[in-house]
Structures are given as C-alpha cells and as structure tokens.
Amino acid sequence: MVGKQGESCDSVCKSAGQSCVASKFTLINDCGVMQKYMKCRGSCLASIGADQPAEVADDAPRSLNPVYLIHKTGVLDYNAVRVSR
C-alpha cells in the first residue's frame, strides 16, 4: 500500500484493516521496492528524515524531481507522515 502525502504508514495500514509491522519496515527501504510500487521511475537518493522512505511530491521543486528519498540511516518511523520536499 502506498499512502498519500500527509498520511503516516500506520494510518494507511489501519484504513485497510491492517497494521504496520515495525520489524518489516526496513524491507521497503529499497530502491527496487520503491520503484515497483510508486509512480516515479527516477533515481534513488539517500536521505535522513522522519518522513522517509518517501517519494518526492509532485509539487516539489523540479530540482528534486524525479527521485525517491530513501532513509538509509537512523530509525525508521512508521508513524511519521509524508511531507513535500
């Protein structure tokens, strides 16, 4: 499932009657997985932020499109919300 901008992974899963499994969250932190399920086919970029992993929003500055932002370090937080970059 792919959430919309402003939605947390947790809220997206709950809306589908499911729940997030924190130990599996790192599986989506992969460029190939992101490209399979999201519409952007751009490159991947290492990034740090509570809203990662995420796709760059359509209304973001053109200098940031089309790339994915992949959270490479730190703790992944499935309660974080997707924001514009």
N, C-alpha and C positions, 0 to 999 in steps of 0.2 A: 504494500500500500504506500502511496505517496501522498503526503499531506500538502495542504495549501500554505501559502505564505501566511505567517501569523499563527499557525497551528503547531502544537507540540506533537511529537511522535506518540506520546502517551494518549493525548486526546483523540488522535486519528485511530489508534487501535481500539480505544474504548467505543468510539462511534460505530465500529464494525463488530462490536460484541467480543472483542479480543483484548489481550493485554500485552504490553511490551515485556520482553524477557531481557533484562539488562546484560546477562552473560552472552547473549547472541547479538547484541547491538553492534559489536565490532565487525560482524560479518558484512554489514552494509557499508563499512568504511573502506570501500574498494572501488577503484575507478571503473572496472568492468561491470560491477553490480550497479553502480550509479547510472552508467550509460544504458544498461539493459532496461531499467525501469523509469528513467526520466527522459524528457523530450530533447534536451540538449545533447549534441554529439561532439561537443568541443573537448578540449583537453582537461586534464585534472591538475589541480594546484593545491599544494599543501597549505593548510591554514589552521589557525587556532581560534576557537570561539565557541561559546555555549550553544550556538545555533548550528554547529557542524555535526555531521556532514550535511551539506545542502547544495542545491543548485542555485546559481546566481539568478536573481529575479529578473523577469523580462524588462522591468522599468529601471534596472540598474544602469549606470553609465556605460556606454558602449565599450569603453576601455576594459571593462570587466566581463564582457560577453564575447563569445560563448565559452565559458569554463565552468567546471564544477569546483566547489571548495570542499576539500576532504580534510577532516580533522585527523591529523597524524599524531599529535601528542596530547597528553593530559587525559582527563577522564571524560568519557562520552556521557552526555546527559540527555536521556530521552524525554525529560520534562521541559527542555529548552524549546523555545519557539523559533521558527524560521523568520528571518528578517531580510530586508533588502540589503544588498551590498553595493 
